[in-house]
């Protein structure tokens, strides 16, 4: 049920959350599938609704830094990043406090929690009305394309979600950057809307997660964000049986259908449009989606990360 938020709708959404149900809502990154993070059964409902592997942790959303500080050990590095980027598209992995109320399911058995303060007005209003921290992974079937509109949520999860709060298209369009601050060295676990350059301007040098790193946050699975159609990366030519996801002013000719992430070559525009265009192309009657190269700089790092995971080997089952 898609609803445009007003005070009555917020109260109804909060009532569902208090009952252990899930509610989908927009953030500046993508739409989240929210549930009461202090309720084990509610957290389990997220896994059930998404078909999500139980070892994949959930990001917990808070109204502000003070609320997060009640559940995790906010160190000086976290305070610095929070001051610079919260509320906003940045998730911090921090040690759980022994007295934390957050369901252990959200940690997936780890001694850490992934926490974030969203910037979107609807997300903030929902957190204030519910008076609960909300566990909220992306509101789509596990491993599939992330939703950047209420319609995407409805198409992916249907009647498994009793309420979807409609906030229009997401501003950033990519999931949050995730930084692990639980160890000696800060580590980027997932690139996203905040770039490495922005992070290092605050903290100094930051490491990247290795291929064998523990899964401490969402988005670290090899195959993720995947459409049903196969994806072919770094395309220099395209076949008549393929759809083309183009970038820049000179798209390759010859595709059955073409969608351009940004005709002007703007990486911010490309990030915001990525998942929406993948949703559109995945509905086409073609054999595959070919993707033109994108620069591996700034937001391009996060975009290419999502595309590589979407293109990772898996069983393709395109149903029409």
C-alpha positions in Angstrom: 0.0 0.0 0.0 1.7 3.2 -1.2 0.9 6.2 0.9 2.0 9.9 0.6 3.0 10.8 4.2 1.0 13.1 6.4 0.7 13.1 10.2 -2.0 10.4 10.2 0.0 8.2 7.8 3.1 8.6 10.0 1.1 7.5 13.0 -0.2 4.5 11.1 3.3 3.6 10.0 4.6 3.8 13.5 1.8 1.6 14.8 2.8 -1.1 12.2 6.4 -0.8 13.3 5.4 -1.2 17.0 3.5 -4.4 16.0 6.7 -5.9 14.5 5.7 -5.2 10.9 7.9 -3.7 8.1 7.4 -0.3 6.5 9.2 0.9 3.4 10.4 4.5 3.4 12.6 6.7 1.3 16.1 7.9 2.3 18.4 10.1 0.3 20.2 7.0 -0.8 17.6 4.3 -1.7 14.3 3.2 -0.2 14.7 1.2 3.0 12.7 -1.7 4.4 12.3 -0.5 8.0 11.5 -2.5 11.2 11.9 -2.0 14.9 15.6 -2.7 15.5 15.0 -3.5 19.1 12.6 -6.3 18.3 14.0 -9.7 17.4 10.9 -10.8 15.5 10.7 -7.6 13.6 14.3 -7.9 12.5 13.6 -11.5 11.5 10.6 -10.2 9.4 13.1 -8.2 7.3 15.1 -11.3 6.5 11.9 -13.1 5.7 10.5 -10.3 3.5 13.7 -9.9 1.5 14.8 -13.5 1.4 18.0 -12.2 2.8 21.0 -14.4 4.0 21.1 -14.3 7.8 24.8 -13.7 7.8 24.4 -10.3 6.1 24.1 -7.5 8.7 21.5 -4.8 8.7 22.1 -1.1 8.9 20.3 0.5 11.9 19.0 4.1 11.4 18.9 6.7 14.2 17.4 10.1 14.5 20.8 11.6 15.5 24.3 10.9 16.9 23.2 11.0 20.5 20.6 8.2 19.8 23.3 6.0 18.1 25.7 6.6 21.0 23.3 4.7 23.3 23.8 1.5 21.3 27.4 1.7 19.9 30.7 3.0 21.2 31.1 6.3 19.3 34.9 7.0 19.2 36.6 10.2 18.2 36.9 9.2 14.6 33.2 8.4 14.4 32.4 11.8 16.0 34.5 13.5 13.4 32.8 11.8 10.5 29.4 12.3 12.0 30.0 16.0 12.4 31.1 16.2 8.7 28.5 13.9 7.0 25.5 13.2 9.3 22.7 13.3 8.6 23.7 11.9 5.2 24.7 8.9 3.1 27.4 7.5 5.5 27.2 4.3 7.6 29.7 3.7 10.4 30.5 0.2 11.7 31.2 0.5 15.5 31.5 -1.8 18.5 28.1 -2.7 20.1 27.7 -1.5 23.7 27.2 -4.4 26.1 23.9 -2.9 27.1 22.7 -2.3 23.6 19.0 -2.9 23.0 19.5 -3.6 19.3 18.5 -7.1 18.1 21.5 -9.4 17.7 20.0 -10.4 14.3 21.0 -6.9 13.1 24.7 -7.7 13.9 24.5 -11.1 12.2 26.5 -12.6 15.1 29.3 -9.9 15.0 30.3 -7.7 18.0 29.7 -4.6 15.8 26.7 -2.6 14.5 26.4 -0.7 11.2 24.7 2.7 12.1 23.5 5.7 10.1 21.5 8.9 10.5 19.5 9.5 7.3 19.0 13.0 5.9 15.7 12.5 4.1 12.8 14.3 5.7 10.4 11.3 5.6 13.0 9.0 7.1 13.6 11.5 9.9 9.9 12.0 10.5 9.3 8.3 10.7 12.1 7.8 13.2 10.7 10.6 15.4 7.2 9.3 15.2 8.1 5.7 15.9 10.5 6.5 18.7 12.6 3.5 17.7 15.9 2.9 15.9 15.0 1.3 12.6 16.9 -1.5 10.9 16.5 -0.8 7.2 18.2 -2.5 4.4 17.2 -1.6 0.8 13.5 -2.4 0.2 13.9 -5.0 -2.5 14.3 -8.8 -2.8 17.7 -9.8 -1.6 20.4 -9.4 -4.3 18.2 -7.6 -6.8 18.3 -4.0 -8.1 18.0 -1.5 -5.3 14.8 0.7 -5.3 14.9 4.4 -5.8 11.1 5.0 -6.1 8.0 3.7 -4.3 7.0 1.9 -7.5 10.3 -0.1 -7.5 9.5 -1.3 -3.9 6.0 -2.4 -4.9 7.3 -4.2 -8.0 10.0 -6.1 -6.0 8.2 -6.9 -2.7 4.5 -6.4 -3.5 2.0 -7.3 -0.8 4.8 -8.5 1.5 5.1 -4.9 2.7 1.9 -3.5 4.3 2.9 0.2 3.8 5.3 2.1 1.5 5.8 5.7 2.2 6.2 7.6 -1.1 8.8 10.3 -1.2 9.4 10.4 -4.9 12.8 9.5 -6.5 15.8 9.3 -4.2 18.3 12.1 -4.4 21.6 10.2 -4.2 20.4 6.9 -5.8 23.3 4.8 -4.4 23.5 3.1 -1.0 25.5 4.8 1.7 29.3 4.6 2.0 30.2 2.2 4.8 33.3 2.7 6.9 34.5 0.3 9.6 35.8 2.1 12.6 35.9 -0.9 14.9 39.6 -1.6 14.4 42.9 0.2 14.5 42.7 1.3 10.8 39.5 2.8 9.3 38.4 0.6 6.4 35.9 1.4 3.5 33.7 -1.7 3.4 31.4 -0.3 0.6 31.9 2.8 -1.6 28.8 5.0 -1.9 27.5 8.6 -1.8 30.4 9.9 0.3 33.7 9.5 -1.7 37.1 8.3 -0.4 38.5 11.8 -0.9 35.8 13.3 1.3 36.5 10.7 4.0 40.3 11.1 3.9 39.9 14.9 4.2 38.5 14.2 7.7 40.4 11.1 8.8 43.5 10.9 6.7 44.4 7.6 4.9 41.7 4.9 4.8 42.1 1.2 3.8 39.9 -0.8 1.6 38.3 -4.1 2.6 40.1 -7.2 1.2 38.4 -9.9 -0.8 38.4 -12.2 2.2 37.0 -9.6 4.6 34.3 -10.6 7.0 30.8 -9.4 5.9 30.3 -6.5 8.4 27.8 -4.6 6.4 25.3 -4.9 3.5 26.6 -4.8 0.0 29.7 -6.9 0.5 28.3 -10.1 -1.2 30.0 -10.8 -4.5 26.7 -11.0 -6.5 24.4 -8.2 -5.5 22.2 -5.4 -6.9 21.4 -7.8 -9.8 18.8 -7.5 -12.5 17.4 -10.7 -14.0 19.2 -10.1 -17.3 23.0 -10.7 -17.6 25.2 -7.6 -17.5 28.2 -7.1 -19.8 30.6 -4.4 -18.5 33.0 -2.0 -20.3 31.2 -2.5 -23.6 32.9 -0.9 -26.6 30.4 -2.3 -29.1 26.8 -3.6 -28.7 24.7 -6.2 -30.4 21.1 -5.7 -31.8 19.9 -8.2 -29.2 21.3 -6.2 -26.3 20.1 -3.1 -24.3 22.8 -0.4 -23.7 23.4 1.5 -20.5 25.3 4.4 -21.9 27.4 7.1 -20.3 28.5 10.4 -21.8 27.7 12.3 -25.0 28.6 9.6 -27.5 26.6 6.4 -26.8 27.5 3.3 -28.9 25.1 2.7 -31.7 23.3 -0.5 -32.6 21.5 -1.5 -29.4 17.9 -2.7 -29.3 17.3 0.1 -26.7 19.5 2.7 -25.1 19.3 4.5 -21.8 22.0 7.1 -20.9 23.1 7.5 -17.2 24.3 11.0 -18.0 24.6 12.5 -21.6 26.8 15.2 -20.0 29.1 12.7 -18.3 28.1 13.8 -14.8 28.8 11.1 -12.2 26.4 12.6 -9.7 23.5 12.3 -12.3 24.7 8.8 -13.2 24.6 7.7 -9.6 21.1 9.0 -9.1 19.8 7.3 -12.3 21.7 4.0 -12.1 19.2 1.7 -10.3 16.2 3.4 -12.0 17.6 2.8 -15.5 18.6 -0.8 -14.6 15.0 -1.4 -13.6 13.7 -0.1 -16.9 16.2 -2.0 -19.0 15.5 -5.2 -17.1 11.9 -5.1 -18.5 13.1 -5.1 -22.1 12.9 -8.2 -24.4 16.6 -8.5 -24.9 19.4 -11.0 -24.2 21.6 -8.9 -22.0 22.5 -5.4 -20.8 25.7 -3.9 -22.1 27.3 -1.1 -20.0 29.7 1.5 -21.4 32.8 2.2 -19.3 32.6 4.8 -16.5 35.6 6.5 -15.0 37.0 4.9 -11.8 37.1 8.2 -9.9 34.9 9.9 -7.2 31.3 8.6 -7.4 32.4 6.5 -10.4 34.1 4.1 -7.9 30.8 3.4 -6.2 28.9 3.1 -9.5 31.4 0.6 -10.8 31.3 -1.3 -7.6 27.5 -1.8 -8.0 27.8 -2.7 -11.6 30.6 -5.3 -11.0 28.4 -6.9 -8.3 25.4 -6.8 -10.6 27.4 -8.5 -13.3 28.9 -11.2 -11.0 28.3 -14.9 -12.1 24.9 -16.2 -11.0 22.0 -18.2 -12.4 19.8 -15.9 -14.6 16.1 -16.6 -14.5 14.3 -14.0 -16.6 10.5 -14.3 -16.2 8.2 -12.4 -18.5 
